[in-house]
């Protein structure tokens, strides 16, 4: 699981979606080739817990938080304090994270803390999929 969002300090944090990684190649080790983006973050973890974690760093910028789900329990792998390779996926669902973060930096006053993507959809990491081929 990858939770994607932006923060503008400890209280202005937007996490609009979760990416469920699909097929990996090599299996259980490598890049994911397909995945699903959805708005149902609560299915895996309480969004307020993620926001509290990010807020504790007083960070401003784009981020992703990577988890493994084992026996229904989330285990954090890493936090990427940058726009990672998945950062553009929420835009298809109506949430342009780089633009929203920029707007927060210039002080537009919008509260995006409860913003979610509009629908669930499937994604494909095309470049790596074409390079690695079908497993």
C-alpha positions as CSV (number, residue, x, y, z in Angstrom):
1,X,0.0,0.0,0.0
2,X,1.1,3.5,-0.8
3,X,-0.6,6.5,0.7
4,X,0.0,9.6,-1.4
5,X,-0.4,13.2,-0.4
6,X,1.0,16.7,0.5
7,X,1.6,18.6,3.7
8,X,1.9,22.3,4.4
9,X,3.0,22.1,8.0
10,X,1.6,20.0,10.8
11,X,-2.1,20.9,10.3
12,X,-2.6,21.2,6.6
13,X,-2.3,17.6,5.3
14,X,-4.1,16.1,2.3
15,X,-4.1,12.3,1.7
16,X,-6.6,11.7,-1.1
17,X,-6.0,8.1,-2.0
18,X,-4.3,4.8,-1.5
19,X,-2.5,2.8,-4.1
20,X,-2.9,-1.0,-3.9
21,X,0.1,-2.6,-5.6
22,X,-0.9,-5.4,-7.9
23,X,1.3,-7.8,-9.9
24,X,5.0,-7.5,-9.0
25,X,7.9,-8.6,-11.1
26,X,10.0,-10.4,-9.9
27,X,7.3,-11.8,-7.7
28,X,7.2,-10.5,-4.1
29,X,10.4,-8.5,-4.7
30,X,10.4,-6.1,-7.6
31,X,8.5,-3.2,-9.2
32,X,4.7,-3.5,-9.3
33,X,3.4,-3.5,-12.9
34,X,-0.3,-2.9,-12.2
35,X,-2.2,-1.4,-9.3
36,X,-5.4,0.1,-8.2
37,X,-5.9,3.7,-6.8
38,X,-8.9,4.2,-4.5
39,X,-10.3,6.7,-2.1
40,X,-10.9,4.2,0.8
41,X,-8.0,4.9,3.0
42,X,-9.9,3.7,6.1
43,X,-9.9,0.2,4.7
44,X,-6.2,-0.1,5.8
45,X,-5.5,2.6,8.4
46,X,-7.1,5.6,10.0
47,X,-6.2,8.7,8.0
48,X,-5.8,10.7,11.2
49,X,-2.9,8.4,12.2
50,X,-1.1,9.1,8.9
51,X,-1.7,12.8,9.3
52,X,-0.4,12.8,12.8
53,X,2.8,11.0,11.7
54,X,3.4,13.4,8.8
55,X,2.5,16.4,10.9
56,X,5.1,15.5,13.5
57,X,7.8,16.3,11.0
58,X,6.4,19.8,10.3
59,X,7.0,19.0,6.7
60,X,6.0,21.0,3.6
61,X,5.8,19.2,0.3
62,X,4.6,16.1,-1.5
63,X,5.0,12.7,0.1
64,X,4.1,9.0,0.1
65,X,4.0,6.5,2.9
66,X,4.6,2.8,2.0
67,X,3.1,0.0,4.0
68,X,3.0,-3.8,3.9
69,X,-0.3,-5.4,4.9
70,X,0.3,-8.7,6.8
71,X,-2.6,-10.6,8.2
72,X,-4.7,-7.5,7.9
73,X,-2.3,-5.3,9.9
74,X,-0.4,-2.4,8.3
75,X,3.4,-2.2,8.8
76,X,5.2,0.9,7.7
77,X,8.1,0.5,5.3
78,X,9.1,4.0,4.5
79,X,8.1,7.6,4.1
80,X,9.2,9.4,0.9
81,X,9.5,13.2,1.5
82,X,9.2,14.0,-2.2
83,X,7.0,13.5,-5.2
84,X,7.6,9.8,-5.9
85,X,6.9,7.9,-9.1
86,X,3.3,7.4,-8.1
87,X,2.6,11.1,-7.5
88,X,0.8,11.8,-10.7
89,X,-1.8,9.0,-10.3
90,X,-4.3,11.0,-8.1
91,X,-4.6,13.6,-10.9
92,X,-6.6,11.2,-13.0
93,X,-9.1,11.0,-10.0
94,X,-9.4,14.8,-9.9
95,X,-6.8,15.6,-7.3
96,X,-3.7,17.4,-8.7
97,X,-1.4,17.2,-5.6
98,X,1.5,19.4,-6.9
99,X,-0.9,22.1,-7.8
100,X,-2.8,21.9,-4.5
101,X,0.4,22.0,-2.5
102,X,1.5,25.0,-4.5
103,X,-1.8,26.7,-3.8
104,X,-1.3,25.9,0.0
105,X,2.2,27.5,-0.1
106,X,0.9,30.7,-1.6
107,X,-1.8,30.8,1.1
108,X,-5.0,30.4,-0.8
109,X,-6.8,29.3,2.4
110,X,-8.4,26.1,1.0
111,X,-8.9,23.2,3.4
112,X,-8.1,20.1,1.4
113,X,-7.7,17.8,4.5
114,X,-10.8,15.7,3.6
115,X,-10.3,15.8,-0.2
116,X,-10.4,12.3,-1.9
117,X,-10.1,11.2,-5.4
118,X,-13.5,10.8,-7.1
119,X,-13.4,7.2,-8.1
120,X,-11.3,4.0,-8.1
121,X,-9.2,3.1,-11.1
122,X,-6.5,0.8,-12.3
123,X,-3.0,2.0,-13.2
124,X,-0.1,0.5,-15.1
125,X,3.6,1.4,-14.7
126,X,4.0,1.4,-18.4
127,X,7.8,2.0,-18.8
128,X,8.8,-0.8,-16.4
129,X,6.0,-3.1,-17.7
130,X,7.3,-2.8,-21.3
131,X,10.9,-3.4,-20.2
132,X,10.2,-6.4,-18.0
133,X,7.5,-7.9,-20.2
134,X,4.9,-10.3,-18.9
135,X,5.9,-12.5,-16.0
